[in-house]
Amino acid sequence: MAKAKKEENNSKPRGRISLFKAFLILVGADLVLLLAPGVGLLNSAFYIGDMISWPALFIGLALLAFGFNGLFRKE
């Protein structure tokens, strides 16, 4: 019988995902999808004024940008 090949070491380090950054991405995406002026899911069902919609959109986009920046960490 042939011997089994020895498992080789993987030279690439395994990437890790920051859970806090992933949470920020989810919260930012929810804000954008729910409260976007004119096309958000809550705006289509209820009247939500521009005083809430525009700042929520900008905060959601900022959270998305901050979350995607540095999402993957090297081990």
Secondary structure, 3 states (H helix, E strand, C coil): CCCCCCCCCCCCCCEEECHHHHHHHHHHHHHHHHHCCCCCHHHHHCCCCHHHHHHHHHHHHHHHHHHHCCCEEEC
